[in-house]
Amino acid sequence: MAGTGKSDKVAVPMPSETSQAAKAKKPRIDCIDGCRFALVFPIILGHFIRFGTSNRLLLKLLTQENVLVGGFFSISGYVAAYTTTILGERSHDAKKFKDPELFFWQKVMSYYPLHFVVSTVGAPLFIATDRLMNNSWRTTGMHACLNYSLLQAWFPSEAEIWNPPTWFLSALTFANVTMPTVLPAVAKLSKDGLAKLMAALFSVSLLQKLSYSQAWKFHCRGEYAERTAHPYLWNVTRFHPFGALVEITMGAAAARWVMLDKDSQRPSMNPLWLFLLSYASLGLRLTSLNLNDAMIRSLLFMPLYTKFLTEVHRDCLSERPHLITRFFGSKTMTWLGSLAFPMFILHGPMGQIFYKKKIAERLWGGIMPKRFFPVYLLLVVLFGHLTNEFFVKSKRVQQFSARLAQALASRTKGMLHDAVPLKREASNEKLAGA
């Protein structure tokens, strides 16, 4: 998704218009891509900020990466719906889902190659960490299997093995299996239906978090660290692929809401306020309410951030976008947004090299001092840029990924749809044409 401003403004076709007009090229929305960096950077901070400061207030405020991850899931659904459904019509692009297995494998191959390479290059580090933690070779082998198969999010005791942040990819992969069914279904809904779906999704998500909070009387104890009576329930609450699917579908429904606008609708308010309010919800950690991450994510952050996405989308299609929309759609922010994925994959292993005690002691004689933390962040950005330029954007990698997706799709034919009826339908179409 890319491009905002006057030159990119495209009128939204109406259901009454011809199908050719309805399928006109969608305007590019760079501001959505630019938002990715504003999510990934505080997540990276949150994972390792305890090695950069001892300030308790900062630690309480910045260690809420579990809240912000919901924004990534919402954007994933938003982009998926925007690119596969039709503007102004309650329908989807049939060509996109003609081969559901290919659709799924293409999605997976957009992120799996980098995950595979980083896992393989970092395998000595990850295996050494397992062994230094006195894990058996059998356990280490199981961790490798879960990592490479992207199944770790299903196992609460193993969700953060090897490269911990990649539990996100594990949950995303499950959601991608369902997208050929979910997206066409969401695309059929009217605005009234979308509003009801959104209410139901937010309710289900909130119910899960309420269940968790009530069951363990969860609250922040002992300085800034979040602790619960049993960590596995917390892992199920924040990692489970079904919860990811709920938030991805929220994003898809939000995108469809804007795509069904009858006119070039101006945002109802400056998107800046929604952006600030969504991030300000993190400040509740510093109040006497002291809400846990799960509740802040479902009760406040996700509703506000999803609304922000719809308003910034509308704003970027207007003749005079607000400053925040122009900022996120700028070349600098879209470039930084393109680094979000490689930075997300790389920051975990890089952090282990510098801050995993048993590893750092053998490499540097101990964990790096707090003054090194800004250098660590700069290294993550630098290596994210190099990885993006020479791997993610590589034509050879893209071509290999495309061929592999095709091969896997052919081998899994019928996994997501019944191939025989489709062949029969194609035969009937030929007969009708004759």
Secondary structure, DSSP 8 states (H G I E B T S, - for coil): ----SGGG------TTS-HHHHT------HHHHHHHHHHHHHHHHHHHGGGT---HHHHHHH--HHHHHHHHHHHHHHHHHHHHB-TTSS-B-GGGGSSHHHHHHHHHHTTHHHHHHHHHHTHHHHHHHHHHTT--HHHHHHHHHHHHHT-GGG-TTTTTSSSGGGHHHHHHHHHHHHHHHHHHHHHT--HHHHHHHHHHHHHHHHHHHHHHHHHHT-EE-STT-EE-S-HHHHHHHHH-HHHHHHHHHHHHHHHHHHHT-SS----SS-HHHHHHHHHHGGGGGGSSS---HHHHIIIIIHHHHHHHHHHHHHHHTSSS--HHHHHHTSHHHHHHHHTHHHHHHHHHHHHHHHH-HHHHHHHHSS---GGGHHHHHHHHHHHHHHHIIIIIT-HHHHHHHHHHHHHHHHHTTTSSS-HHHHHHHHHHHHHHH-
